[in-house]
Amino acid sequence: MTKAFRLVGWLEGASFLILLFIAMPLKYHWHMPLAVRVVGMAHGLLFLAYLFSAYNMASKFDWSFRKQAKAYIAAFLPFGTFVFNAKYLKQN
């Protein structure tokens, strides 16, 4: 379960960065809105999967409220899921 959560976190974080640094410039600088539509949909689904996975991890491993909050907040910050995975999940 931890490996799956790490994978979802990595994918969600990567999709967020692609959305911010590739798709958004394509839309607003080069007038190519399709990139935001495609990457935005993928990111939205991965975002929901990350939040659901974080809830499952918190329930299974009895995370404190603070750790749960940090996991959820990480989804809203660029590089947040990468930092959360590195700092708060033990490597198996």
Biopython code that builds the backbone (N, CA, C, O; Angstrom):
import numpy as np
from Bio.PDB.StructureBuilder import StructureBuilder

atoms = [
    (1, "MET", "N", (0.822, -1.198, 0.000)),
    (1, "MET", "CA", (0.000, 0.000, 0.000)),
    (1, "MET", "C", (0.866, 1.262, 0.000)),
    (1, "MET", "O", (0.515, 2.257, -0.633)),
    (2, "THR", "N", (1.991, 1.219, 0.707)),
    (2, "THR", "CA", (2.878, 2.378, 0.748)),
    (2, "THR", "C", (3.484, 2.654, -0.622)),
    (2, "THR", "O", (3.619, 3.809, -1.024)),
    (3, "LYS", "N", (3.848, 1.590, -1.339)),
    (3, "LYS", "CA", (4.424, 1.775, -2.677)),
    (3, "LYS", "C", (3.399, 2.384, -3.624)),
    (3, "LYS", "O", (3.738, 3.245, -4.436)),
    (4, "ALA", "N", (2.163, 1.949, -3.526)),
    (4, "ALA", "CA", (1.104, 2.494, -4.372)),
    (4, "ALA", "C", (0.883, 3.975, -4.051)),
    (4, "ALA", "O", (0.701, 4.788, -4.957)),
    (5, "PHE", "N", (0.901, 4.325, -2.758)),
    (5, "PHE", "CA", (0.728, 5.723, -2.363)),
    (5, "PHE", "C", (1.878, 6.578, -2.878)),
    (5, "PHE", "O", (1.666, 7.693, -3.355)),
    (6, "ARG", "N", (3.101, 6.049, -2.778)),
    (6, "ARG", "CA", (4.255, 6.776, -3.312)),
    (6, "ARG", "C", (4.121, 6.996, -4.809)),
    (6, "ARG", "O", (4.423, 8.078, -5.313)),
    (7, "LEU", "N", (3.668, 5.970, -5.522)),
    (7, "LEU", "CA", (3.506, 6.077, -6.974)),
    (7, "LEU", "C", (2.444, 7.113, -7.327)),
    (7, "LEU", "O", (2.658, 7.947, -8.206)),
    (8, "VAL", "N", (1.307, 7.063, -6.650)),
    (8, "VAL", "CA", (0.242, 8.034, -6.914)),
    (8, "VAL", "C", (0.737, 9.443, -6.580)),
    (8, "VAL", "O", (0.442, 10.389, -7.311)),
    (9, "GLY", "N", (1.477, 9.589, -5.498)),
    (9, "GLY", "CA", (2.031, 10.891, -5.130)),
    (9, "GLY", "C", (3.004, 11.409, -6.174)),
    (9, "GLY", "O", (2.996, 12.593, -6.512)),
    (10, "TRP", "N", (3.841, 10.513, -6.681)),
    (10, "TRP", "CA", (4.799, 10.917, -7.704)),
    (10, "TRP", "C", (4.064, 11.331, -8.983)),
    (10, "TRP", "O", (4.389, 12.356, -9.582)),
    (11, "LEU", "N", (3.085, 10.546, -9.395)),
    (11, "LEU", "CA", (2.333, 10.858, -10.615)),
    (11, "LEU", "C", (1.547, 12.162, -10.466)),
    (11, "LEU", "O", (1.504, 12.973, -11.391)),
    (12, "GLU", "N", (0.931, 12.361, -9.310)),
    (12, "GLU", "CA", (0.169, 13.588, -9.072)),
    (12, "GLU", "C", (1.096, 14.794, -9.086)),
    (12, "GLU", "O", (0.782, 15.817, -9.695)),
    (13, "GLY", "N", (2.227, 14.676, -8.421)),
    (13, "GLY", "CA", (3.188, 15.781, -8.405)),
    (13, "GLY", "C", (3.731, 16.089, -9.790)),
    (13, "GLY", "O", (3.856, 17.255, -10.166)),
    (14, "ALA", "N", (4.054, 15.049, -10.550)),
    (14, "ALA", "CA", (4.567, 15.245, -11.906)),
    (14, "ALA", "C", (3.510, 15.878, -12.802)),
    (14, "ALA", "O", (3.825, 16.762, -13.599)),
    (15, "SER", "N", (2.267, 15.439, -12.682)),
    (15, "SER", "CA", (1.212, 16.015, -13.517)),
    (15, "SER", "C", (0.979, 17.481, -13.166)),
    (15, "SER", "O", (0.692, 18.287, -14.050)),
    (16, "PHE", "N", (1.099, 17.833, -11.896)),
    (16, "PHE", "CA", (0.940, 19.216, -11.464)),
    (16, "PHE", "C", (2.045, 20.091, -12.063)),
    (16, "PHE", "O", (1.782, 21.184, -12.564)),
    (17, "LEU", "N", (3.280, 19.594, -12.004)),
    (17, "LEU", "CA", (4.393, 20.352, -12.566)),
    (17, "LEU", "C", (4.278, 20.491, -14.084)),
    (17, "LEU", "O", (4.567, 21.552, -14.636)),
    (18, "ILE", "N", (3.858, 19.429, -14.750)),
    (18, "ILE", "CA", (3.658, 19.505, -16.203)),
    (18, "ILE", "C", (2.558, 20.512, -16.531)),
    (18, "ILE", "O", (2.669, 21.279, -17.487)),
    (19, "LEU", "N", (1.504, 20.501, -15.734)),
    (19, "LEU", "CA", (0.415, 21.456, -15.941)),
    (19, "LEU", "C", (0.906, 22.895, -15.759)),
    (19, "LEU", "O", (0.609, 23.767, -16.576)),
    (20, "LEU", "N", (1.657, 23.134, -14.687)),
    (20, "LEU", "CA", (2.111, 24.492, -14.390)),
    (20, "LEU", "C", (3.175, 24.999, -15.354)),
    (20, "LEU", "O", (3.107, 26.138, -15.813)),
    (21, "PHE", "N", (4.157, 24.155, -15.660)),
    (21, "PHE", "CA", (5.336, 24.636, -16.370)),
    (21, "PHE", "C", (5.375, 24.298, -17.863)),
    (21, "PHE", "O", (6.229, 24.811, -18.586)),
    (22, "ILE", "N", (4.480, 23.461, -18.323)),
    (22, "ILE", "CA", (4.449, 23.145, -19.758)),
    (22, "ILE", "C", (3.086, 23.510, -20.355)),
    (22, "ILE", "O", (3.008, 24.296, -21.300)),
    (23, "ALA", "N", (2.021, 22.941, -19.803)),
    (23, "ALA", "CA", (0.698, 23.141, -20.400)),
    (23, "ALA", "C", (0.212, 24.585, -20.285)),
    (23, "ALA", "O", (-0.313, 25.135, -21.253)),
    (24, "MET", "N", (0.376, 25.195, -19.138)),
    (24, "MET", "CA", (-0.086, 26.580, -18.972)),
    (24, "MET", "C", (0.669, 27.551, -19.891)),
    (24, "MET", "O", (0.027, 28.385, -20.530)),
    (25, "PRO", "N", (2.000, 27.480, -19.984)),
    (25, "PRO", "CA", (2.689, 28.347, -20.959)),
    (25, "PRO", "C", (2.237, 28.077, -22.402)),
    (25, "PRO", "O", (2.111, 29.007, -23.198)),
    (26, "LEU", "N", (1.996, 26.806, -22.733)),
    (26, "LEU", "CA", (1.504, 26.515, -24.079)),
    (26, "LEU", "C", (0.165, 27.202, -24.329)),
    (26, "LEU", "O", (-0.082, 27.717, -25.419)),
    (27, "LYS", "N", (-0.689, 27.207, -23.321)),
    (27, "LYS", "CA", (-2.014, 27.820, -23.485)),
    (27, "LYS", "C", (-1.919, 29.346, -23.595)),
    (27, "LYS", "O", (-2.500, 29.947, -24.499)),
    (28, "TYR", "N", (-1.192, 29.956, -22.679)),
    (28, "TYR", "CA", (-1.232, 31.413, -22.595)),
    (28, "TYR", "C", (-0.183, 32.121, -23.454)),
    (28, "TYR", "O", (-0.384, 33.273, -23.840)),
    (29, "HIS", "N", (0.906, 31.470, -23.750)),
    (29, "HIS", "CA", (1.936, 32.117, -24.566)),
    (29, "HIS", "C", (1.807, 31.749, -26.040)),
    (29, "HIS", "O", (1.948, 32.602, -26.916)),
    (30, "TRP", "N", (1.538, 30.478, -26.304)),
    (30, "TRP", "CA", (1.465, 30.013, -27.689)),
    (30, "TRP", "C", (0.029, 29.683, -28.132)),
    (30, "TRP", "O", (-0.176, 29.146, -29.220)),
    (31, "HIS", "N", (-0.947, 30.001, -27.301)),
    (31, "HIS", "CA", (-2.366, 29.849, -27.645)),
    (31, "HIS", "C", (-2.711, 28.416, -28.077)),
    (31, "HIS", "O", (-3.341, 28.194, -29.111)),
    (32, "MET", "N", (-2.284, 27.469, -27.265)),
    (32, "MET", "CA", (-2.571, 26.051, -27.500)),
    (32, "MET", "C", (-3.296, 25.478, -26.278)),
    (32, "MET", "O", (-2.663, 24.837, -25.439)),
    (33, "PRO", "N", (-4.612, 25.697, -26.160)),
    (33, "PRO", "CA", (-5.339, 25.302, -24.951)),
    (33, "PRO", "C", (-5.538, 23.794, -24.793)),
    (33, "PRO", "O", (-5.899, 23.343, -23.705)),
    (34, "LEU", "N", (-5.319, 23.017, -25.825)),
    (34, "LEU", "CA", (-5.536, 21.576, -25.722)),
    (34, "LEU", "C", (-4.636, 20.928, -24.671)),
    (34, "LEU", "O", (-5.044, 19.976, -24.005)),
    (35, "ALA", "N", (-3.422, 21.437, -24.521)),
    (35, "ALA", "CA", (-2.495, 20.871, -23.537)),
    (35, "ALA", "C", (-3.072, 20.958, -22.120)),
    (35, "ALA", "O", (-2.973, 20.008, -21.344)),
    (36, "VAL", "N", (-3.671, 22.101, -21.792)),
    (36, "VAL", "CA", (-4.257, 22.270, -20.460)),
    (36, "VAL", "C", (-5.454, 21.348, -20.293)),
    (36, "VAL", "O", (-5.670, 20.792, -19.217)),
    (37, "ARG", "N", (-6.219, 21.190, -21.338)),
    (37, "ARG", "CA", (-7.396, 20.329, -21.264)),
    (37, "ARG", "C", (-6.989, 18.878, -20.974)),
    (37, "ARG", "O", (-7.571, 18.228, -20.106)),
    (38, "VAL", "N", (-6.006, 18.387, -21.689)),
    (38, "VAL", "CA", (-5.579, 16.992, -21.532)),
    (38, "VAL", "C", (-4.846, 16.781, -20.206)),
    (38, "VAL", "O", (-5.198, 15.896, -19.426)),
    (39, "VAL", "N", (-3.830, 17.598, -19.962)),
    (39, "VAL", "CA", (-3.043, 17.439, -18.733)),
    (39, "VAL", "C", (-3.882, 17.790, -17.516)),
    (39, "VAL", "O", (-3.738, 17.173, -16.461)),
    (40, "GLY", "N", (-4.759, 18.777, -17.657)),
    (40, "GLY", "CA", (-5.621, 19.163, -16.534)),
    (40, "GLY", "C", (-6.556, 18.049, -16.110)),
    (40, "GLY", "O", (-6.782, 17.848, -14.917)),
    (41, "MET", "N", (-7.106, 17.319, -17.080)),
    (41, "MET", "CA", (-7.981, 16.192, -16.763)),
    (41, "MET", "C", (-7.196, 15.084, -16.045)),
    (41, "MET", "O", (-7.653, 14.536, -15.042)),
    (42, "ALA", "N", (-6.025, 14.770, -16.569)),
    (42, "ALA", "CA", (-5.195, 13.741, -15.936)),
    (42, "ALA", "C", (-4.802, 14.164, -14.521)),
    (42, "ALA", "O", (-4.849, 13.365, -13.586)),
    (43, "HIS", "N", (-4.420, 15.419, -14.381)),
    (43, "HIS", "CA", (-4.030, 15.909, -13.056)),
    (43, "HIS", "C", (-5.214, 15.869, -12.086)),
    (43, "HIS", "O", (-5.049, 15.501, -10.923)),
    (44, "GLY", "N", (-6.390, 16.241, -12.552)),
    (44, "GLY", "CA", (-7.568, 16.208, -11.677)),
    (44, "GLY", "C", (-7.861, 14.811, -11.157)),
    (44, "GLY", "O", (-8.163, 14.627, -9.978)),
    (45, "LEU", "N", (-7.771, 13.837, -12.037)),
    (45, "LEU", "CA", (-8.003, 12.452, -11.614)),
    (45, "LEU", "C", (-6.919, 11.971, -10.656)),
    (45, "LEU", "O", (-7.208, 11.293, -9.670)),
    (46, "LEU", "N", (-5.669, 12.327, -10.949)),
    (46, "LEU", "CA", (-4.568, 11.933, -10.061)),
    (46, "LEU", "C", (-4.654, 12.655, -8.715)),
    (46, "LEU", "O", (-4.306, 12.086, -7.680)),
    (47, "PHE", "N", (-5.112, 13.894, -8.730)),
    (47, "PHE", "CA", (-5.303, 14.650, -7.493)),
    (47, "PHE", "C", (-6.313, 13.948, -6.591)),
    (47, "PHE", "O", (-6.075, 13.776, -5.396)),
    (48, "LEU", "N", (-7.437, 13.546, -7.172)),
    (48, "LEU", "CA", (-8.450, 12.827, -6.388)),
    (48, "LEU", "C", (-7.929, 11.484, -5.907)),
    (48, "LEU", "O", (-8.201, 11.080, -4.776)),
    (49, "ALA", "N", (-7.178, 10.787, -6.759)),
    (49, "ALA", "CA", (-6.593, 9.502, -6.362)),
    (49, "ALA", "C", (-5.612, 9.699, -5.217)),
    (49, "ALA", "O", (-5.552, 8.872, -4.308)),
    (50, "TYR", "N", (-4.841, 10.782, -5.247)),
    (50, "TYR", "CA", (-3.887, 11.057, -4.169)),
    (50, "TYR", "C", (-4.623, 11.328, -2.853)),
    (50, "TYR", "O", (-4.257, 10.789, -1.809)),
    (51, "LEU", "N", (-5.644, 12.153, -2.912)),
    (51, "LEU", "CA", (-6.391, 12.447, -1.677)),
    (51, "LEU", "C", (-7.039, 11.187, -1.112)),
    (51, "LEU", "O", (-7.009, 10.964, 0.098)),
    (52, "PHE", "N", (-7.619, 10.367, -1.973)),
    (52, "PHE", "CA", (-8.224, 9.112, -1.535)),
    (52, "PHE", "C", (-7.162, 8.181, -0.953)),
    (52, "PHE", "O", (-7.389, 7.551, 0.080)),
    (53, "SER", "N", (-6.012, 8.092, -1.605)),
    (53, "SER", "CA", (-4.922, 7.241, -1.114)),
    (53, "SER", "C", (-4.383, 7.753, 0.217)),
    (53, "SER", "O", (-4.074, 6.960, 1.107)),
    (54, "ALA", "N", (-4.269, 9.064, 0.358)),
    (54, "ALA", "CA", (-3.799, 9.642, 1.615)),
    (54, "ALA", "C", (-4.764, 9.308, 2.753)),
    (54, "ALA", "O", (-4.342, 8.988, 3.864)),
    (55, "TYR", "N", (-6.054, 9.387, 2.464)),
    (55, "TYR", "CA", (-7.045, 9.025, 3.481)),
    (55, "TYR", "C", (-6.910, 7.555, 3.878)),
    (55, "TYR", "O", (-6.964, 7.218, 5.060)),
    (56, "ASN", "N", (-6.737, 6.687, 2.886)),
    (56, "ASN", "CA", (-6.572, 5.259, 3.177)),
    (56, "ASN", "C", (-5.305, 4.996, 3.980)),
    (56, "ASN", "O", (-5.316, 4.190, 4.911)),
    (57, "MET", "N", (-4.220, 5.664, 3.631)),
    (57, "MET", "CA", (-2.963, 5.495, 4.377)),
    (57, "MET", "C", (-3.131, 5.980, 5.821)),
    (57, "MET", "O", (-2.673, 5.329, 6.760)),
    (58, "ALA", "N", (-3.785, 7.118, 5.984)),
    (58, "ALA", "CA", (-3.989, 7.668, 7.324)),
    (58, "ALA", "C", (-4.826, 6.722, 8.175)),
    (58, "ALA", "O", (-4.562, 6.552, 9.365)),
    (59, "SER", "N", (-5.829, 6.111, 7.567)),
    (59, "SER", "CA", (-6.671, 5.167, 8.304)),
    (59, "SER", "C", (-5.911, 3.894, 8.656)),
    (59, "SER", "O", (-6.004, 3.395, 9.777)),
    (60, "LYS", "N", (-5.169, 3.380, 7.703)),
    (60, "LYS", "CA", (-4.473, 2.113, 7.914)),
    (60, "LYS", "C", (-3.326, 2.244, 8.911)),
    (60, "LYS", "O", (-3.128, 1.361, 9.745)),
    (61, "PHE", "N", (-2.569, 3.338, 8.834)),
    (61, "PHE", "CA", (-1.374, 3.491, 9.662)),
    (61, "PHE", "C", (-1.572, 4.442, 10.828)),
    (61, "PHE", "O", (-0.607, 4.815, 11.496)),
    (62, "ASP", "N", (-2.815, 4.838, 11.082)),
    (62, "ASP", "CA", (-3.163, 5.677, 12.233)),
    (62, "ASP", "C", (-2.304, 6.937, 12.301)),
    (62, "ASP", "O", (-1.670, 7.215, 13.319)),
    (63, "TRP", "N", (-2.291, 7.692, 11.209)),
    (63, "TRP", "CA", (-1.530, 8.939, 11.172)),
    (63, "TRP", "C", (-2.159, 9.966, 12.097)),
    (63, "TRP", "O", (-3.373, 9.969, 12.302)),
    (64, "SER", "N", (-1.332, 10.834, 12.651)),
    (64, "SER", "CA", (-1.831, 11.939, 13.456)),
    (64, "SER", "C", (-2.554, 12.939, 12.541)),
    (64, "SER", "O", (-2.390, 12.923, 11.321)),
    (65, "PHE", "N", (-3.352, 13.800, 13.164)),
    (65, "PHE", "CA", (-4.051, 14.822, 12.393)),
    (65, "PHE", "C", (-3.064, 15.702, 11.643)),
    (65, "PHE", "O", (-3.312, 16.083, 10.499)),
    (66, "ARG", "N", (-1.953, 16.024, 12.279)),
    (66, "ARG", "CA", (-0.936, 16.885, 11.668)),
    (66, "ARG", "C", (-0.346, 16.238, 10.417)),
    (66, "ARG", "O", (-0.177, 16.898, 9.392)),
    (67, "LYS", "N", (-0.036, 14.957, 10.505)),
    (67, "LYS", "CA", (0.536, 14.260, 9.350)),
    (67, "LYS", "C", (-0.485, 14.162, 8.215)),
    (67, "LYS", "O", (-0.138, 14.320, 7.044)),
    (68, "GLN", "N", (-1.740, 13.902, 8.569)),
    (68, "GLN", "CA", (-2.800, 13.872, 7.548)),
    (68, "GLN", "C", (-2.926, 15.227, 6.860)),
    (68, "GLN", "O", (-3.014, 15.302, 5.635)),
    (69, "ALA", "N", (-2.934, 16.284, 7.644)),
    (69, "ALA", "CA", (-3.059, 17.629, 7.084)),
    (69, "ALA", "C", (-1.895, 17.936, 6.145)),
    (69, "ALA", "O", (-2.088, 18.525, 5.082)),
    (70, "LYS", "N", (-0.699, 17.538, 6.537)),
    (70, "LYS", "CA", (0.469, 17.769, 5.681)),
    (70, "LYS", "C", (0.356, 16.999, 4.371)),
    (70, "LYS", "O", (0.750, 17.502, 3.319)),
    (71, "ALA", "N", (-0.179, 15.784, 4.430)),
    (71, "ALA", "CA", (-0.363, 14.998, 3.208)),
    (71, "ALA", "C", (-1.355, 15.685, 2.277)),
    (71, "ALA", "O", (-1.126, 15.748, 1.069)),
    (72, "TYR", "N", (-2.444, 16.195, 2.818)),
    (72, "TYR", "CA", (-3.456, 16.857, 1.993)),
    (72, "TYR", "C", (-2.942, 18.192, 1.444)),
    (72, "TYR", "O", (-3.165, 18.511, 0.276)),
    (73, "ILE", "N", (-2.266, 18.956, 2.271)),
    (73, "ILE", "CA", (-1.727, 20.247, 1.832)),
    (73, "ILE", "C", (-0.663, 20.048, 0.755)),
    (73, "ILE", "O", (-0.533, 20.872, -0.150)),
    (74, "ALA", "N", (0.095, 18.961, 0.851)),
    (74, "ALA", "CA", (1.143, 18.690, -0.138)),
    (74, "ALA", "C", (0.581, 18.604, -1.554)),
    (74, "ALA", "O", (1.275, 18.937, -2.514)),
    (75, "ALA", "N", (-0.648, 18.168, -1.691)),
    (75, "ALA", "CA", (-1.263, 18.043, -3.019)),
    (75, "ALA", "C", (-1.500, 19.397, -3.673)),
    (75, "ALA", "O", (-1.638, 19.475, -4.894)),
    (76, "PHE", "N", (-1.550, 20.456, -2.888)),
    (76, "PHE", "CA", (-1.817, 21.791, -3.419)),
    (76, "PHE", "C", (-0.545, 22.581, -3.729)),
    (76, "PHE", "O", (-0.619, 23.661, -4.314)),
    (77, "LEU", "N", (0.608, 22.058, -3.348)),
    (77, "LEU", "CA", (1.860, 22.786, -3.524)),
    (77, "LEU", "C", (2.735, 22.139, -4.590)),
    (77, "LEU", "O", (2.857, 20.915, -4.633)),
    (78, "PRO", "N", (3.347, 22.952, -5.451)),
    (78, "PRO", "CA", (4.307, 22.365, -6.400)),
    (78, "PRO", "C", (5.427, 21.672, -5.623)),
    (78, "PRO", "O", (5.948, 22.227, -4.656)),
    (79, "PHE", "N", (5.784, 20.506, -6.028)),
    (79, "PHE", "CA", (6.794, 19.653, -5.382)),
    (79, "PHE", "C", (6.342, 19.131, -4.018)),
    (79, "PHE", "O", (7.109, 18.440, -3.348)),
    (80, "GLY", "N", (5.117, 19.444, -3.593)),
    (80, "GLY", "CA", (4.646, 19.058, -2.267)),
    (80, "GLY", "C", (4.579, 17.559, -2.042)),
    (80, "GLY", "O", (4.987, 17.072, -0.989)),
    (81, "THR", "N", (4.069, 16.825, -3.018)),
    (81, "THR", "CA", (3.955, 15.377, -2.830)),
    (81, "THR", "C", (5.325, 14.715, -2.798)),
    (81, "THR", "O", (5.519, 13.719, -2.101)),
    (82, "PHE", "N", (6.283, 15.271, -3.556)),
    (82, "PHE", "CA", (7.639, 14.720, -3.532)),
    (82, "PHE", "C", (8.269, 14.917, -2.153)),
    (82, "PHE", "O", (8.894, 14.005, -1.611)),
    (83, "VAL", "N", (8.100, 16.107, -1.599)),
    (83, "VAL", "CA", (8.655, 16.411, -0.278)),
    (83, "VAL", "C", (7.979, 15.553, 0.782)),
    (83, "VAL", "O", (8.648, 15.007, 1.660)),
    (84, "PHE", "N", (6.655, 15.431, 0.705)),
    (84, "PHE", "CA", (5.949, 14.616, 1.699)),
    (84, "PHE", "C", (6.425, 13.175, 1.651)),
    (84, "PHE", "O", (6.695, 12.571, 2.689)),
    (85, "ASN", "N", (6.528, 12.621, 0.445)),
    (85, "ASN", "CA", (6.988, 11.232, 0.316)),
    (85, "ASN", "C", (8.389, 11.054, 0.885)),
    (85, "ASN", "O", (8.650, 10.079, 1.591)),
    (86, "ALA", "N", (9.282, 11.971, 0.591)),
    (86, "ALA", "CA", (10.665, 11.844, 1.056)),
    (86, "ALA", "C", (10.778, 12.051, 2.565)),
    (86, "ALA", "O", (11.564, 11.375, 3.230)),
    (87, "LYS", "N", (10.005, 12.971, 3.098)),
    (87, "LYS", "CA", (10.165, 13.335, 4.505)),
    (87, "LYS", "C", (9.354, 12.468, 5.465)),
    (87, "LYS", "O", (9.812, 12.177, 6.570)),
    (88, "TYR", "N", (8.159, 12.053, 5.059)),
    (88, "TYR", "CA", (7.258, 11.414, 6.012)),
    (88, "TYR", "C", (6.991, 9.937, 5.787)),
    (88, "TYR", "O", (6.401, 9.282, 6.646)),
    (89, "LEU", "N", (7.411, 9.403, 4.659)),
    (89, "LEU", "CA", (7.197, 7.968, 4.426)),
    (89, "LEU", "C", (8.515, 7.234, 4.530)),
    (89, "LEU", "O", (9.497, 7.607, 3.889)),
    (90, "LYS", "N", (8.536, 6.197, 5.334)),
    (90, "LYS", "CA", (9.751, 5.403, 5.475)),
    (90, "LYS", "C", (9.969, 4.590, 4.212)),
    (90, "LYS", "O", (9.037, 4.000, 3.666)),
    (91, "GLN", "N", (11.192, 4.569, 3.765)),
    (91, "GLN", "CA", (11.539, 3.781, 2.575)),
    (91, "GLN", "C", (11.582, 2.313, 2.961)),
    (91, "GLN", "O", (12.230, 1.942, 3.939)),
    (92, "ASN", "N", (10.889, 1.476, 2.192)),
    (92, "ASN", "CA", (10.861, 0.033, 2.464)),
    (92, "ASN", "C", (11.768, -0.676, 1.493)),
    (92, "ASN", "O", (11.893, -1.899, 1.545)),
]
sb = StructureBuilder()
sb.init_structure("model")
sb.init_model(0)
sb.init_chain("A")
sb.init_seg("    ")
for serial, (resi, resn, name, xyz) in enumerate(atoms, 1):
    if name == "N":
        sb.init_residue(resn, " ", resi, " ")
    sb.init_atom(name, np.array(xyz, "f"), 0.0, 1.0, " ", f" {name:<3s}", serial, name[0])
structure = sb.get_structure()
